[in-house]
């Protein structure tokens, strides 16, 4: 009975932490809407030769990195489905290198050794970042008095039996520290959930368990070599992707013209004042007539009081007083012809709780961009 109570307590702790992470991610998405959105509007309004375009492009690039952090929070909350894509682990390490520097104290030296012709893998980026960060934190905790952390990438072709790997091509990501090492009696338990050698309150015992789970989900393997007083080496083996990595377009470059515009009337419903004002400016920039409402009740008043034809209802999903799904049902009683486009910064699980399936619903994800917004609207109205 005592074991069951402990497990229930741990499960509740993880659930509450996940809900907190999901809530923070939603609020942060709204903030990113304003940062990214207004930076993009500035670029659109600027002439091509304005010297400030480069600086604003950097803001947009930073906002894009922050958006990836939000995806990490949603992945931790277990509310966001993984997005599999082809990646180069070297590029991912480069992107989160500043974060590694903040995680590790100044007396830990980071040494990077990267295979220049590293093969691509197919992975969820946010989960891969989680693996890297968790292994770095684990190495940090093993070196309380400082030391050296060597991060290395390499290619490996397996022909016969090697560890538990099937024949094929793999990418190795290894973390080697010169810390305290791992005792033999502990080695068999390090990947178990809730197992930790730290004092109570110093760790949850989920870091290495999370790494193990992610690696296994990606059809990979993880090994550890360690002896007390001689440090540890954690090696992950991830299968090579079939095709080369597709190059992403340069972030921060926004065309001044070329967005798909229109002249229809859009009823915008968004409870966050900052996001609503941004959407109004974006929609006006795209040529639309905009009716605004802060919640479902205001939107219904707009429907009754305004004599304009409403061509599109653009509404948030989770709102006070009336949800987006409830609002759509009510509006269509008066305007059966109206098209509907949802927008949300919440994770898929929260959206599903509102009676909507994200995969089956026309929805635009926050943070918004002019390009995403213009394309989504024209898909509905054309």
N, C-alpha and C positions, 0 to 999 in steps of 0.2 A: 504493500500500500504506500509506503514511504517513497519508493522509487516512482510509482505512478504519479504521486503528488509533485515530485520534483520535475518529472517530464512535463506535466501539465503547466507548472509554473514557467518552465523554460519556453514552452510553446506559446503561452500568453505573452511572455516578454518579446519573443520574435514577432508575434502578430502585431503587438502595439508599436514596436519599433518600425515594422514595415508600414503600418498605417501612417506613422509620423513622417517617414521618408516620403511616402506618396503625397501627403499633404504639403510638405515643404516643396516637393517637385512642382506641384500645381501652382503654388504661389510664385515660385521662382520663374515658371513659364510665363506668367503674366508680366513679371518685371522684365524678362527678356523680350517680350513682345514690344515693350516701349523702347528698350535700348536698341534692338535690332531694327525695329520698324522705323523709328525716327532717323536713325543713321542711314537707312536705305533711302528714305524720303529726301534727306539732305543730298545724297549722291545724285538722285534723279533731278533735283532742282539745279544742281551745279553745272556750269559749262565744263566740257571735257578737259580744258586746260587749267582748271582751278587747282592751285597747289595743295589745297586741303583734302583733295580726293584720296590721296594715299593714306593720310592719317585716319580718315573716316573708314576707309577700307580695312585698316587694322582693327578698328572698333568692331566692325562686322565679323572679322575673322575671330576675334576674341569672343564675341557673342556666340559664334558657331561652336567654339570649344566649350563654352558654358552650357550650350544645349546638350552636348554629349554628356556633361556631368549630370544633367537632369535625367538623361536616359539611364545613367548608372544608378541614381536614386530609385528610379522606377523599377529597374531590374532587381535591386536589393529588396524592394517592397514586394517583389514577386507578382507585380500587377501588370508588367509590361512584357509582351511577347518578344522573344528574341528576333533580331533582324540579321539573318545570315548574309554575309557578303564576302567577297574576296579581299584579303588584306595581306599586307606585308608587315610582319611583326616589327621590323626595324623602324618603319614609319610610325607605328603605334607607340613604340618606346620613345621616339623623338618627340611626339606630341605631348606625352605625359612626363617627360624628363623634369620640367620645372616642379611638378607636383611631387616627384620622387625626392627632389632636393629639399622640399618643405617637410616631407615625412621623416627623413633621416636627419639625425643631429649632425652638427658640423664636424664632429670627430670621426665620422664614417666616410671613408673615401669610396666613390663610385667609379668603377673601371668598366668601360663598355668595350666589348669585342664583338663586332657584327660581321657576319658573312655578307660581303658586298653583292653577291649574286644569289641572295636568299630566295628560296622558292615561296610562292604565295600559299596561303591557307584559306579555307572557308570557315569563317567564324563570326560570332556576334561581337562587335567591337567593344561594347560596354562590358561584356563578360570577360573578354580578353584583357581589358584594362584592369578589371577586378582581380584577375589572376596575378598580373604583374605587381599591382599595389599590395595585395595580400602577401605575396612572397617577399616583397621588399620589407614590409612591416615585420614579418616573421624573422627575417635576417637582422633587422634592427634590434628586436627584442633579445636576440641571441648574443648581441654585442653591447651590453650596457656600458662598457668603458671605451667604446669606440672600436674601430677596426676597418676592414676593407670588404666591400661587396663587389664581386665580379659578376657582371651580367653578360651572357654570351649567347649568340644565335649561330646556328649551323645547319647544314643540310645532312641528311642521313638516308642512304638507300639500304633497305633490309632485303637480303636475298633468302637466307635461311631463317632459322629461329634466332631471335634476338630479344631477350627479356620476354615480354608477353605480346610483342608486336607481330602482326601479320606481315608477310612480305609486301613491300611497297616503299614509297618515298615519304619521308617525314621531315618536319622542321623541328629542331631542338631549341628550346629556350631554357637556359640554365641560370640558376642563382647560387653562387658560391660565397660563403662567408667564412671568416676565420674566428668565429665566436666560440661559445661554450660547448657546442656539440650536443648530441642527443644520447642519453643513456640507453643501453640495450633493452631494458625492461619497459621503456617508454616507446621505443621505435614502432612497435606493432599497433599502437593506439593513436598516433599523431593525426591521422586523417578521420578519426571518429568525431561525430558531432558532440559538442559540449565538453570534449576532453581538453584539459589545459593543465599545464604545470605551473601556471601563474597563480599568485595569491588571489583570493576572492575579491572581485571588483576590478581586477587588473585585465581581465580578458574573458570573452564569452566562449572560447573554444570553437568558434565557427570559421575562423580564417582559413586554416588548412583544409577543413571539411568542405568549405565553399570552393576552394581551388580544385580539390579532388572531384567534386561533383561537376564543375564546369568542364574540366578536361575530359571526363568520361562522357559527358553529353556531346562533346565534339569528336567522339570516337578516338580519343588519344589515351596516352598512359603517362603516369608520373612516378618517378623513382626518387629515393633519397639515399645518399651515402653520408654517414656521419659517425664520428667517434668522440667521446667526451674529451674536451680540451683541444680538439683538432678541427673544429668547424663542421659545416654541413654543405652539401651540394644537392639542390633540388633540380631535377631535370624533367621537363615536360616534353612529350613527343606528340606532335599534332600532324595529322595527315596532310600531304601536299594537295593543293587544289588542282583540278584538271586543267584550268585555263589560266593564263597570266592575269595579273591584277590590272583592272581597268583604271586608267588615270582619272582622278577626280578633277573637275574644273577648278581654276584658281579662285579661292574664296575672296570676297570683298569687291569683286568687279561686277557692277550692276549696270545694265544698259540704260541710257537716258531715255530711249524710245523703244518701241517694239512690244509693249505690254498690250494685251487684248483688252479693248475698252468697250463701253456700251453706254446707253442712255436710259435704260430701264429704271424703275423705282424699286429700291431695296429697303425693307424694314429690318433694321439692325437692332438686335436685342442682346445686350451684354451688361452684366451687373458691375464689372470693374470699370470705374470712371476712366482710368488711364488707358486701358485697352480699347474702350468704346471710342474715346476721342481719336486714338490712332486709327481705328477702323474707319471712322468718318472721313478723316483726311485721306486715307488710302482710296476709299471708294469715290470720293470727290475727284481725286487725281485721275481715276480711271473713267470719269465722266458720268457716274451714276447720280440719280436723285436719291437722297438718303432720308428716311424717317427713323429716328432713334428712340430707344426705350431702354430703361435700366433694369426692367424685370418683366415678367409675363403680364402682370396686371396693367402696367403702362402700355405694353404692346397691344393689349386688347382694346384699351381706350383709343390708341392710334387707329386701330382697324375700324372702330365705330365712328370716330370723329373726322377722319380724313377721307376725302372723296376721291383720292387718287387710286388708280389701279395699282395694286401691289404685285409686282412680278416675282420677287424672290424674298423669302424670309431667311435671313442669316442670323442664327441664334446660338448662343452658348448652350451647353447641355445641362450643367448643374447650376441652378440659380435659386435664390430665395423666393418663397411664395408660390412659384410655379416652375416646374422643370421644363426643359426645352421640348421634351416629348409631349407633355401635357399642353404646352402652348401651341404646338403644331396642330394637334387635334382640334383645339378651340378655333384657331385662325382659319382652318380649312372649312369650318362651318359657314363662315362669311365669305371666304375667298377660296373656293374649291380648286381654282386653277393655279393657285400659288405654288411655285417651286420652293424647295426647302434645302438649305445647306447648313449643317451643324458645324460648330467649331468648339474645340475643347483642348485644355492642357492637362486634363486628368488622364489616368491610365485606363487601359481597356476594361479592367475589372470594375472600376467605378462607373464607367460609361454603361456597362452591361447592367449594373444595378438600377439604372434609370430606365430600363426596358428597351435599350438600344444595343444592337450588335455592331461594334465598330467596323467589322469587316463587311457588313451588309448595308451600311448607312453611308450616305454622301456626307463626308466629314473632312474638314481641313484642320490640321493640327497646329496648335500654338507651339512656338512663336510663329507669327504670320510673316509672310513676305509678300511684296507686291506681285511677284511672278506667280507664287502659289495661289494667291487670292484671285488674281485675274483669270488664271486658267480654270480654277474650280468654278467660278461664277459662269464663265462662258460655256463650260461643259453642261451646266444646268439649264441655261437660258437658250442655247442654240439648239 
